[in-house]
Amino acid sequence: MSLARIALRIAAIEAIRGRTLVGDNVLDSPNGALDIQADGTLRTAEERPFISVFTDLSKMEGPSGRSLVENGACDIVFEIGVSTAMFQKDRTTGKTHLVGIDIPASDRNREFFLDIVQRQIFDALNDPSSNWAEIYRGLQYRVMKVEFYGARSTDDGQKLTGHQVRVTVDLADDPVTGEALPDDSPFMLFLSGIEAMTDATYQEQAVLMRAILAGSNEDWQSYQRRLGLTNSELLAVGRGPLHADEERETPPLTEATLDIENAITVTVQS
């Protein structure tokens, strides 16, 4: 799993949490929150209108050399669902409305609700005043494609309506193990953000990700890790330790002397 993909998904969830008509009911990668069957029918176990967020297909075409930190195209998916089971009757007025939302229960209002939430998601992700939205945007280079799917079902007597929005982004490269990142880089801001939250799961995830990235590299080590170069290839481009150094601890060049026969002596300093 790409670390950048994890960060993108969590940043999106926190950016839209509490910013739409579903309130805080934003789910991280749930199994079957909005389950679209092979025949197009829907199922859900949720009791309130919800948004589920997950990262799906990703594909990197034409990476640099043997690089395994370039991410390429990544799909982040937002599913929005509402069903008749999420309606409740106001005993005072006798009117039926969505749970927690004062909107009358009707087929057209379900569709209206889903369209409004979709717009609210997009507004939240591009909100200039949101730190989490800023992190989300910083973890990608551009939006490549946006696809929309709608589905409806009356299975088991429960009318269920759902929308799925699939956004394909050009995902930023993964951090390289042992390579320090600036504190204000999107990924480091993401780590600091989840560490500052009271969610114990987020804090445990941050500990694990920091452990994966821990260490320190020489410049040539980061270069080799990023591109997946062999030792011979690294030497061929003038990087890394000397070929005869089996321990690969040759210090960086600070000074060298070149003697040219019957000519001059040249001293080079780094």
Backbone as CSV, one residue per row, in Angstrom:
resi,resn,N_x,N_y,N_z,CA_x,CA_y,CA_z,C_x,C_y,C_z
1,MET,0.845,-1.197,0.000,0.000,0.000,0.000,0.874,1.238,0.000
2,SER,0.574,2.173,-0.900,1.309,3.429,-0.980,0.997,4.315,0.225
3,LEU,2.029,4.887,0.827,1.820,5.804,1.950,1.081,7.055,1.488
4,ALA,1.393,7.520,0.287,0.710,8.706,-0.238,-0.773,8.432,-0.448
5,ARG,-1.098,7.204,-0.827,-2.502,6.856,-1.034,-3.258,6.840,0.293
6,ILE,-2.620,6.308,1.341,-3.224,6.343,2.678,-3.477,7.791,3.089
7,ALA,-2.468,8.624,2.908,-2.574,10.031,3.310,-3.670,10.745,2.524
8,LEU,-3.756,10.478,1.225,-4.775,11.115,0.383,-6.170,10.779,0.887
9,ARG,-6.408,9.502,1.186,-7.737,9.064,1.626,-8.112,9.686,2.968
10,ILE,-7.190,9.633,3.931,-7.496,10.161,5.259,-7.684,11.676,5.209
11,ALA,-6.847,12.369,4.428,-6.991,13.820,4.305,-8.343,14.181,3.701
12,ALA,-8.799,13.399,2.720,-10.112,13.651,2.119,-11.222,13.446,3.140
13,ILE,-11.124,12.375,3.919,-12.149,12.086,4.931,-12.246,13.226,5.940
14,GLU,-11.102,13.681,6.437,-11.113,14.742,7.443,-11.529,16.082,6.846
15,ALA,-11.261,16.273,5.551,-11.648,17.525,4.900,-13.163,17.636,4.744
16,ILE,-13.847,16.493,4.554,-15.300,16.555,4.321,-16.108,16.217,5.571
17,ARG,-15.449,15.706,6.611,-16.177,15.362,7.835,-16.833,16.615,8.440
18,GLY,-18.136,16.538,8.673,-18.862,17.664,9.247,-19.137,18.799,8.282
19,ARG,-18.804,18.609,7.006,-18.959,19.685,6.025,-20.084,19.419,5.029
20,THR,-20.826,18.320,5.223,-21.922,17.990,4.319,-23.165,17.649,5.130
21,LEU,-24.255,17.342,4.448,-25.512,17.005,5.116,-25.444,15.694,5.893
22,VAL,-24.423,14.863,5.674,-24.327,13.619,6.440,-23.586,13.844,7.762
23,GLY,-23.093,15.054,7.994,-22.413,15.364,9.251,-21.112,14.610,9.410
24,ASP,-20.956,13.938,10.551,-19.722,13.209,10.846,-19.749,11.768,10.352
25,ASN,-20.817,11.349,9.704,-20.932,9.954,9.277,-20.176,9.717,7.966
26,VAL,-18.859,9.921,8.036,-17.963,9.721,6.899,-17.106,8.509,7.233
27,LEU,-17.166,7.481,6.409,-16.584,6.175,6.718,-15.300,5.948,5.921
28,ASP,-14.318,5.354,6.591,-13.028,5.070,5.966,-12.999,3.622,5.487
29,SER,-13.039,3.444,4.176,-12.887,2.128,3.531,-13.787,1.044,4.127
30,PRO,-15.089,1.313,4.302,-15.963,0.284,4.882,-16.207,-0.844,3.884
31,ASN,-16.414,-2.034,4.397,-16.744,-3.168,3.539,-18.251,-3.186,3.284
32,GLY,-18.630,-2.775,2.083,-20.027,-2.887,1.700,-20.956,-1.858,2.282
33,ALA,-20.461,-0.658,2.625,-21.375,0.384,3.107,-22.425,0.671,2.042
34,LEU,-21.997,0.717,0.804,-22.921,0.812,-0.326,-22.516,-0.301,-1.290
35,ASP,-23.149,-1.444,-1.137,-22.754,-2.651,-1.860,-23.564,-2.743,-3.143
36,ILE,-22.898,-2.519,-4.266,-23.553,-2.599,-5.572,-23.404,-4.024,-6.094
37,GLN,-24.525,-4.733,-6.219,-24.505,-6.118,-6.659,-24.268,-6.218,-8.162
38,ALA,-24.007,-7.435,-8.616,-23.734,-7.663,-10.040,-24.927,-7.286,-10.912
39,ASP,-26.148,-7.421,-10.361,-27.339,-7.086,-11.139,-27.736,-5.617,-11.008
40,GLY,-26.881,-4.825,-10.316,-27.143,-3.396,-10.192,-27.923,-3.010,-8.958
41,THR,-28.417,-3.987,-8.186,-29.149,-3.667,-6.965,-28.181,-3.264,-5.858
42,LEU,-28.713,-2.591,-4.844,-27.890,-2.056,-3.767,-28.251,-2.687,-2.431
43,ARG,-27.278,-2.677,-1.538,-27.519,-3.065,-0.149,-26.665,-2.177,0.744
44,THR,-27.157,-1.948,1.952,-26.376,-1.212,2.937,-26.813,-1.627,4.332
45,ALA,-25.856,-1.595,5.270,-26.172,-1.879,6.665,-26.182,-0.597,7.487
46,GLU,-25.971,0.536,6.836,-25.929,1.813,7.542,-27.333,2.266,7.939
47,GLU,-27.405,2.949,9.065,-28.695,3.416,9.579,-28.917,4.901,9.332
48,ARG,-27.888,5.615,8.924,-28.011,7.041,8.644,-27.402,7.335,7.283
49,PRO,-27.798,8.423,6.637,-27.136,8.816,5.389,-25.630,8.899,5.608
50,PHE,-24.854,8.464,4.637,-23.421,8.346,4.836,-22.627,8.693,3.580
51,ILE,-21.353,8.945,3.807,-20.354,9.003,2.735,-19.284,7.986,3.102
52,SER,-18.957,7.096,2.203,-17.819,6.205,2.410,-16.720,6.602,1.416
53,VAL,-15.496,6.557,1.890,-14.349,6.988,1.085,-13.335,5.854,1.035
54,PHE,-12.895,5.519,-0.163,-11.839,4.522,-0.281,-11.007,4.791,-1.532
55,THR,-9.786,4.293,-1.515,-8.924,4.378,-2.687,-8.966,3.041,-3.393
56,ASP,-9.116,3.102,-4.695,-9.345,1.888,-5.477,-8.182,1.671,-6.444
57,LEU,-8.474,1.580,-7.701,-7.475,1.282,-8.721,-6.401,2.363,-8.773
58,SER,-5.154,1.934,-8.901,-4.062,2.873,-9.154,-3.130,2.240,-10.171
59,LYS,-2.474,3.087,-10.962,-1.638,2.568,-12.035,-0.560,3.582,-12.388
60,MET,0.682,3.106,-12.423,1.802,3.946,-12.822,2.345,3.419,-14.143
61,GLU,2.275,4.232,-15.173,2.787,3.856,-16.480,4.036,4.673,-16.794
62,GLY,5.074,3.999,-17.269,6.307,4.672,-17.644,7.068,5.264,-16.486
63,PRO,7.284,4.503,-15.397,8.043,5.051,-14.273,9.493,5.293,-14.652
64,SER,10.186,6.071,-13.839,11.601,6.354,-14.082,12.423,5.142,-13.654
65,GLY,13.031,4.479,-14.612,13.851,3.322,-14.302,13.068,2.250,-13.573
66,ARG,13.571,1.828,-12.407,12.897,0.802,-11.605,12.191,1.417,-10.393
67,SER,11.850,2.665,-10.490,11.256,3.363,-9.351,9.993,2.673,-8.863
68,LEU,9.906,2.513,-7.540,8.701,1.970,-6.920,8.089,2.965,-5.936
69,VAL,8.497,4.232,-6.030,7.889,5.263,-5.190,7.003,6.204,-6.010
70,GLU,7.073,6.119,-7.324,6.171,6.909,-8.160,4.800,6.240,-8.140
71,ASN,3.751,7.024,-7.979,2.408,6.462,-7.816,1.530,6.560,-9.055
72,GLY,1.666,7.611,-9.822,0.845,7.732,-11.020,-0.617,7.959,-10.726
73,ALA,-1.476,7.386,-11.571,-2.920,7.606,-11.467,-3.510,6.784,-10.326
74,CYS,-4.340,7.426,-9.517,-4.981,6.759,-8.379,-6.446,7.187,-8.309
75,ASP,-7.335,6.225,-8.131,-8.765,6.515,-7.991,-9.127,6.658,-6.524
76,ILE,-9.705,7.792,-6.159,-10.301,7.944,-4.837,-11.808,8.028,-5.046
77,VAL,-12.539,7.206,-4.300,-13.967,7.010,-4.548,-14.781,7.513,-3.354
78,PHE,-15.840,8.246,-3.673,-16.774,8.749,-2.665,-18.141,8.137,-2.953
79,GLU,-18.650,7.356,-2.013,-19.977,6.766,-2.157,-20.926,7.438,-1.172
80,ILE,-22.107,7.804,-1.679,-23.118,8.475,-0.860,-24.377,7.618,-0.919
81,GLY,-24.968,7.315,0.244,-26.142,6.453,0.245,-27.232,6.954,1.165
82,VAL,-28.477,6.685,0.768,-29.637,7.038,1.585,-30.756,6.044,1.248
83,SER,-31.492,5.601,2.280,-32.568,4.629,2.055,-33.795,5.013,2.875
84,THR,-34.908,4.322,2.592,-36.139,4.598,3.331,-35.984,4.217,4.802
85,ALA,-35.067,3.319,5.106,-34.832,2.951,6.502,-34.221,4.107,7.293
86,MET,-33.745,5.117,6.570,-33.130,6.271,7.216,-34.130,7.403,7.429
87,PHE,-35.411,7.103,7.231,-36.451,8.106,7.448,-37.058,7.937,8.842
88,GLN,-37.503,9.029,9.408,-38.204,8.960,10.687,-39.372,9.942,10.671
89,LYS,-40.391,9.624,11.465,-41.604,10.438,11.492,-41.589,11.359,12.693
90,ASP,-41.837,12.639,12.435,-41.942,13.626,13.501,-43.340,13.499,14.119
91,ARG,-43.408,13.085,15.378,-44.708,12.852,16.013,-45.503,14.139,16.202
92,THR,-44.824,15.257,16.238,-45.510,16.539,16.427,-46.206,16.989,15.152
93,THR,-45.470,16.914,14.042,-46.012,17.402,12.772,-46.606,16.291,11.924
94,GLY,-46.207,15.037,12.209,-46.688,13.924,11.404,-45.949,13.760,10.097
95,LYS,-44.916,14.578,9.877,-44.160,14.517,8.629,-42.960,13.586,8.778
96,THR,-42.614,12.942,7.679,-41.461,12.041,7.643,-40.284,12.744,6.988
97,HIS,-39.103,12.599,7.602,-37.909,13.235,7.042,-36.707,12.335,7.285
98,LEU,-35.600,12.683,6.646,-34.373,11.909,6.800,-33.861,12.011,8.229
99,VAL,-33.266,10.929,8.726,-32.728,10.902,10.079,-31.693,12.011,10.253
100,GLY,-31.962,12.896,11.229,-31.016,13.958,11.535,-31.009,15.116,10.566
101,ILE,-31.858,15.052,9.530,-31.878,16.106,8.510,-33.327,16.482,8.233
102,ASP,-33.625,17.745,8.317,-35.004,18.197,8.155,-35.324,18.390,6.678
103,ILE,-35.460,17.259,5.979,-35.836,17.317,4.569,-36.910,16.262,4.347
104,PRO,-38.045,16.612,3.741,-39.148,15.668,3.585,-38.740,14.410,2.832
105,ALA,-39.344,13.283,3.212,-39.036,11.997,2.579,-39.823,11.851,1.284
106,SER,-39.117,11.768,0.171,-39.731,11.510,-1.124,-38.625,11.043,-2.067
107,ASP,-39.027,10.392,-3.169,-38.033,9.909,-4.121,-37.201,11.054,-4.682
108,ARG,-37.859,12.141,-5.044,-37.108,13.235,-5.660,-36.193,13.915,-4.654
109,ASN,-36.577,13.926,-3.380,-35.718,14.535,-2.368,-34.504,13.667,-2.049
110,ARG,-34.660,12.327,-2.215,-33.484,11.471,-2.050,-32.436,11.802,-3.110
111,GLU,-32.882,11.937,-4.334,-31.947,12.274,-5.424,-31.370,13.673,-5.221
112,PHE,-32.215,14.595,-4.809,-31.768,15.958,-4.515,-30.708,15.944,-3.416
113,PHE,-30.972,15.175,-2.379,-30.038,15.072,-1.256,-28.672,14.589,-1.725
114,LEU,-28.647,13.532,-2.542,-27.380,12.966,-3.008,-26.607,13.963,-3.865
115,ASP,-27.302,14.681,-4.726,-26.634,15.677,-5.573,-26.053,16.812,-4.735
116,ILE,-26.795,17.241,-3.718,-26.309,18.306,-2.850,-25.051,17.856,-2.099
117,VAL,-25.080,16.629,-1.569,-23.916,16.122,-0.823,-22.695,16.012,-1.733
118,GLN,-22.926,15.567,-2.969,-21.800,15.478,-3.911,-21.160,16.851,-4.108
119,ARG,-21.997,17.874,-4.286,-21.462,19.226,-4.451,-20.724,19.674,-3.180
120,GLN,-21.265,19.344,-2.021,-20.626,19.727,-0.770,-19.259,19.055,-0.604
121,ILE,-19.145,17.814,-1.063,-17.848,17.130,-1.023,-16.818,17.903,-1.831
122,PHE,-17.181,18.277,-3.048,-16.240,18.997,-3.916,-15.866,20.354,-3.321
123,ASP,-16.859,21.047,-2.758,-16.573,22.341,-2.136,-15.620,22.180,-0.958
124,ALA,-15.832,21.135,-0.155,-14.974,20.912,1.006,-13.538,20.597,0.593
125,LEU,-13.367,19.835,-0.482,-12.025,19.453,-0.925,-11.256,20.624,-1.533
126,ASN,-11.954,21.646,-1.977,-11.284,22.822,-2.545,-11.451,24.057,-1.670
127,ASP,-11.742,23.846,-0.392,-11.920,24.960,0.539,-10.552,25.559,0.899
128,PRO,-10.302,26.830,0.547,-9.003,27.438,0.841,-8.696,27.561,2.333
129,SER,-9.734,27.548,3.185,-9.528,27.749,4.614,-9.356,26.446,5.397
130,SER,-9.441,25.309,4.726,-9.362,24.012,5.394,-7.948,23.446,5.322
131,ASN,-7.339,23.185,6.476,-5.997,22.603,6.498,-5.976,21.205,5.899
132,TRP,-7.007,20.412,6.187,-7.040,19.061,5.649,-7.248,19.072,4.134
133,ALA,-8.048,20.001,3.641,-8.224,20.108,2.195,-6.920,20.554,1.527
134,GLU,-6.171,21.417,2.191,-4.880,21.857,1.659,-3.922,20.674,1.565
135,ILE,-3.911,19.814,2.584,-3.067,18.618,2.550,-3.515,17.689,1.420
136,TYR,-4.827,17.487,1.311,-5.378,16.632,0.250,-4.918,17.116,-1.124
137,ARG,-5.025,18.406,-1.363,-4.627,18.936,-2.674,-3.120,18.817,-2.888
138,GLY,-2.345,18.990,-1.809,-0.898,18.924,-1.937,-0.367,17.534,-2.209
139,LEU,-1.180,16.508,-1.960,-0.757,15.126,-2.179,-1.012,14.651,-3.607
140,GLN,-1.443,15.534,-4.462,-1.691,15.175,-5.859,-1.221,16.299,-6.764
141,TYR,-0.897,15.928,-7.989,-0.422,16.923,-8.951,-1.563,17.518,-9.770
142,ARG,-2.586,16.710,-10.048,-3.729,17.208,-10.829,-4.850,16.184,-10.782
143,VAL,-6.061,16.640,-11.114,-7.195,15.735,-11.301,-7.212,15.326,-12.771
144,MET,-7.219,14.029,-13.010,-7.144,13.518,-14.373,-8.516,13.183,-14.958
145,LYS,-9.429,12.757,-14.084,-10.745,12.345,-14.576,-11.717,12.289,-13.408
146,VAL,-12.996,12.597,-13.671,-14.056,12.462,-12.676,-15.194,11.672,-13.316
147,GLU,-15.621,10.584,-12.652,-16.706,9.748,-13.163,-17.815,9.665,-12.117
148,PHE,-19.026,9.604,-12.590,-20.199,9.568,-11.713,-21.054,8.351,-12.044
149,TYR,-21.508,7.653,-10.996,-22.404,6.517,-11.167,-23.566,6.662,-10.189
150,GLY,-24.755,6.344,-10.662,-25.923,6.344,-9.792,-26.592,4.988,-9.832
151,ALA,-27.140,4.557,-8.710,-27.827,3.262,-8.664,-28.984,3.347,-7.683
152,ARG,-30.011,2.559,-7.970,-31.202,2.555,-7.131,-31.694,1.129,-6.967
153,SER,-32.303,0.835,-5.831,-32.773,-0.517,-5.573,-33.986,-0.472,-4.661
154,THR,-34.890,-1.444,-4.846,-36.027,-1.619,-3.928,-35.960,-3.011,-3.318
155,ASP,-34.783,-3.587,-3.266,-34.602,-4.938,-2.736,-35.051,-5.010,-1.273
156,ASP,-35.695,-6.106,-0.897,-36.171,-6.325,0.481,-37.143,-5.239,0.945
157,GLY,-37.799,-4.587,-0.008,-38.776,-3.571,0.347,-38.178,-2.266,0.827
158,GLN,-36.851,-2.147,0.756,-36.190,-0.928,1.223,-35.666,-0.152,0.019
159,LYS,-36.216,1.022,-0.204,-35.724,1.841,-1.298,-34.360,2.419,-0.920
160,LEU,-33.371,2.121,-1.721,-32.011,2.582,-1.460,-31.485,3.287,-2.699
161,THR,-30.980,4.483,-2.502,-30.436,5.266,-3.595,-28.996,5.619,-3.269
162,GLY,-28.122,5.447,-4.235,-26.719,5.746,-3.992,-26.059,6.411,-5.177
163,HIS,-25.077,7.241,-4.867,-24.229,7.841,-5.883,-22.788,7.449,-5.595
164,GLN,-22.031,7.218,-6.639,-20.606,6.971,-6.502,-19.859,7.947,-7.404
165,VAL,-18.924,8.661,-6.809,-18.090,9.597,-7.560,-16.648,9.078,-7.504
166,ARG,-16.078,8.829,-8.659,-14.719,8.299,-8.759,-13.819,9.387,-9.348
167,VAL,-12.881,9.858,-8.542,-11.977,10.930,-8.962,-10.584,10.323,-9.179
168,THR,-10.089,10.415,-10.394,-8.753,9.913,-10.709,-7.770,11.063,-10.611
169,VAL,-6.773,10.920,-9.722,-5.787,11.977,-9.525,-4.396,11.463,-9.880
170,ASP,-3.525,12.385,-10.220,-2.107,12.071,-10.423,-1.452,12.202,-9.052
171,LEU,-1.281,11.072,-8.381,-0.864,11.049,-6.989,0.620,11.383,-6.840
172,ALA,0.936,12.155,-5.813,2.328,12.515,-5.550,3.152,11.266,-5.244
173,ASP,4.469,11.361,-5.472,5.363,10.242,-5.184,5.375,9.925,-3.695
174,ASP,5.661,8.673,-3.365,5.810,8.277,-1.975,7.111,8.844,-1.395
175,PRO,7.147,9.120,-0.091,8.408,9.496,0.542,9.397,8.332,0.450
176,VAL,10.668,8.658,0.388,11.716,7.640,0.326,12.209,7.344,1.747
177,THR,12.328,6.068,2.091,12.815,5.684,3.411,14.190,6.291,3.681
178,GLY,14.317,6.913,4.852,15.593,7.503,5.239,15.847,8.889,4.698
179,GLU,14.911,9.430,3.925,15.086,10.762,3.334,14.209,11.755,4.094
180,ALA,14.836,12.715,4.732,14.094,13.697,5.528,13.258,14.592,4.629
181,LEU,12.015,14.833,5.060,11.124,15.740,4.341,10.947,17.017,5.148
182,PRO,10.749,18.146,4.484,10.474,19.385,5.224,9.204,19.251,6.059
183,ASP,9.181,19.884,7.204,8.015,19.805,8.087,6.750,20.351,7.428
184,ASP,6.923,21.275,6.470,5.756,21.872,5.830,5.377,21.177,4.516
185,SER,5.972,20.016,4.244,5.584,19.254,3.053,4.235,18.596,3.315
186,PRO,3.434,18.333,2.278,2.094,17.776,2.488,2.085,16.487,3.301
187,PHE,3.029,15.579,3.050,3.003,14.313,3.779,3.348,14.509,5.252
188,MET,4.313,15.365,5.560,4.663,15.596,6.958,3.552,16.346,7.682
189,LEU,2.864,17.246,6.984,1.710,17.918,7.583,0.596,16.916,7.869
190,PHE,0.448,15.930,6.978,-0.530,14.863,7.205,-0.190,14.085,8.473
191,LEU,1.078,13.666,8.619,1.473,12.911,9.807,1.260,13.729,11.082
192,SER,1.663,14.984,11.047,1.478,15.840,12.215,-0.002,16.010,12.532
193,GLY,-0.818,16.082,11.485,-2.255,16.269,11.666,-2.914,15.101,12.366
194,ILE,-2.601,13.862,11.955,-3.251,12.714,12.597,-2.659,12.450,13.982
195,GLU,-1.396,12.834,14.188,-0.800,12.686,15.526,-1.456,13.621,16.535
196,ALA,-1.943,14.755,16.059,-2.552,15.743,16.953,-3.997,15.411,17.293
197,MET,-4.579,14.398,16.647,-5.974,14.044,16.886,-6.073,13.055,18.047
198,THR,-7.256,12.951,18.624,-7.463,12.060,19.762,-7.773,10.627,19.332
199,ASP,-7.903,10.398,18.052,-8.209,9.066,17.517,-6.993,8.148,17.717
200,ALA,-7.132,7.127,18.548,-6.012,6.235,18.853,-5.534,5.482,17.616
201,THR,-6.457,5.142,16.729,-6.069,4.434,15.503,-5.168,5.303,14.642
202,TYR,-5.542,6.566,14.480,-4.703,7.492,13.707,-3.305,7.581,14.320
203,GLN,-3.239,7.682,15.626,-1.940,7.821,16.284,-1.078,6.577,16.079
204,GLU,-1.686,5.401,16.135,-0.943,4.163,15.895,-0.475,4.088,14.439
205,GLN,-1.321,4.530,13.525,-0.939,4.525,12.115,0.246,5.459,11.866
206,ALA,0.233,6.605,12.532,1.336,7.565,12.366,2.651,6.976,12.877
207,VAL,2.595,6.272,14.012,3.802,5.643,14.564,4.388,4.647,13.561
208,LEU,3.535,3.839,12.956,3.998,2.832,12.007,4.592,3.479,10.762
209,MET,3.924,4.510,10.237,4.442,5.162,9.035,5.772,5.857,9.298
210,ARG,5.908,6.489,10.462,7.194,7.116,10.793,8.291,6.050,10.925
211,ALA,7.945,4.893,11.469,8.928,3.819,11.609,9.393,3.323,10.237
212,ILE,8.462,3.244,9.288,8.808,2.805,7.935,9.782,3.785,7.276
213,LEU,9.613,5.065,7.548,10.421,6.096,6.890,11.682,6.447,7.670
214,ALA,11.861,5.857,8.847,12.969,6.246,9.729,14.317,5.918,9.105
215,GLY,15.347,6.612,9.606,16.709,6.390,9.132,17.258,7.642,8.490
216,SER,18.470,7.527,7.996,19.099,8.655,7.300,19.887,8.126,6.119
217,ASN,19.862,8.849,5.052,20.544,8.457,3.823,21.622,9.453,3.454
218,GLU,22.676,8.952,2.820,23.539,9.829,2.044,22.759,10.223,0.798
219,ASP,23.175,11.287,0.148,22.457,11.724,-1.050,22.373,10.605,-2.083
220,TRP,23.493,9.873,-2.244,23.501,8.817,-3.255,22.548,7.678,-2.888
221,GLN,22.346,7.436,-1.593,21.420,6.385,-1.168,19.976,6.745,-1.508
222,SER,19.616,7.990,-1.268,18.263,8.431,-1.634,18.062,8.337,-3.143
223,TYR,19.092,8.726,-3.875,19.042,8.682,-5.343,18.857,7.239,-5.817
224,GLN,19.613,6.326,-5.219,19.528,4.925,-5.618,18.182,4.319,-5.235
225,ARG,17.705,4.630,-4.034,16.394,4.125,-3.609,15.277,4.650,-4.513
226,ARG,15.343,5.925,-4.846,14.266,6.550,-5.616,14.158,5.954,-7.008
227,LEU,15.303,5.668,-7.644,15.288,5.189,-9.025,15.489,3.684,-9.141
228,GLY,15.832,3.013,-8.041,16.037,1.571,-8.106,17.262,1.178,-8.904
229,LEU,18.330,1.974,-8.817,19.541,1.710,-9.600,20.357,0.572,-8.993
230,THR,21.050,-0.171,-9.840,22.031,-1.131,-9.345,23.278,-0.363,-8.914
231,ASN,24.165,-1.033,-8.166,25.399,-0.379,-7.728,26.253,0.048,-8.917
232,SER,26.304,-0.788,-9.949,27.097,-0.461,-11.138,26.519,0.750,-11.859
233,GLU,25.198,0.815,-11.956,24.562,1.961,-12.610,24.821,3.236,-11.827
234,LEU,24.786,3.128,-10.505,25.046,4.293,-9.669,26.461,4.805,-9.894
235,LEU,27.423,3.880,-9.952,28.819,4.246,-10.174,29.002,4.863,-11.561
236,ALA,28.269,4.349,-12.541,28.410,4.828,-13.918,27.988,6.285,-14.073
237,VAL,27.075,6.747,-13.218,26.649,8.150,-13.302,27.395,9.007,-12.287
238,GLY,28.457,8.453,-11.715,29.315,9.226,-10.830,28.747,9.460,-9.455
239,ARG,27.901,8.552,-8.989,27.324,8.696,-7.665,27.697,7.491,-6.803
240,GLY,27.657,7.668,-5.499,27.852,6.549,-4.601,29.294,6.264,-4.254
241,PRO,29.529,5.193,-3.489,30.879,4.840,-3.048,31.691,4.226,-4.181
242,LEU,32.991,4.087,-3.945,33.851,3.476,-4.942,33.467,2.018,-5.143
243,HIS,33.726,1.516,-6.345,33.332,0.159,-6.696,33.994,-0.875,-5.790
244,ALA,35.233,-0.612,-5.351,35.981,-1.569,-4.532,35.569,-1.557,-3.062
245,ASP,34.728,-0.625,-2.687,34.312,-0.494,-1.287,33.147,-1.448,-1.011
246,GLU,33.468,-2.639,-0.502,32.444,-3.649,-0.265,31.472,-3.245,0.840
247,GLU,31.927,-2.422,1.772,31.065,-1.973,2.863,30.225,-0.765,2.469
248,ARG,30.500,-0.223,1.289,29.764,0.926,0.747,29.765,2.106,1.722
249,GLU,30.957,2.377,2.271,31.081,3.474,3.231,32.047,4.555,2.761
250,THR,32.384,4.548,1.483,33.284,5.565,0.956,32.724,6.954,1.248
251,PRO,33.489,7.800,1.913,32.972,9.141,2.219,32.843,9.968,0.951
252,PRO,32.045,11.000,0.985,31.905,11.851,-0.199,33.224,12.517,-0.550
253,LEU,33.429,12.760,-1.846,34.668,13.389,-2.334,34.753,14.839,-1.861
254,THR,35.860,15.173,-1.216,36.086,16.560,-0.806,37.234,17.192,-1.581
255,GLU,38.199,16.361,-2.013,39.333,16.892,-2.768,39.972,15.773,-3.568
256,ALA,40.419,16.069,-4.768,41.096,15.093,-5.621,42.150,15.809,-6.452
257,THR,43.195,15.062,-6.759,44.282,15.621,-7.576,44.421,14.811,-8.848
258,LEU,44.474,15.505,-9.960,44.610,14.862,-11.261,45.947,15.265,-11.862
259,ASP,46.829,14.268,-12.061,48.132,14.509,-12.678,48.065,14.133,-14.143
260,ILE,48.339,15.093,-14.987,48.353,14.860,-16.422,49.812,14.813,-16.866
261,GLU,50.212,13.677,-17.460,51.620,13.465,-17.833,52.122,14.579,-18.742
262,ASN,53.325,15.064,-18.365,53.966,16.146,-19.131,53.101,17.393,-19.240
263,ALA,52.243,17.547,-18.280,51.375,18.724,-18.348,51.282,19.332,-16.932
264,ILE,50.089,19.519,-16.458,49.894,20.205,-15.183,49.222,19.285,-14.187
265,THR,49.259,19.683,-12.918,48.550,18.985,-11.861,47.336,19.835,-11.479
266,VAL,46.165,19.204,-11.492,44.926,19.916,-11.195,44.354,19.364,-9.890
267,THR,44.033,20.247,-8.965,43.373,19.859,-7.699,41.931,20.328,-7.742
268,VAL,41.041,19.396,-7.456,39.592,19.697,-7.498,39.035,19.527,-6.096
269,GLN,38.273,20.506,-5.661,37.618,20.436,-4.363,36.113,20.509,-4.541
270,SER,35.376,19.753,-3.713,33.926,19.759,-3.811,33.366,20.963,-3.077
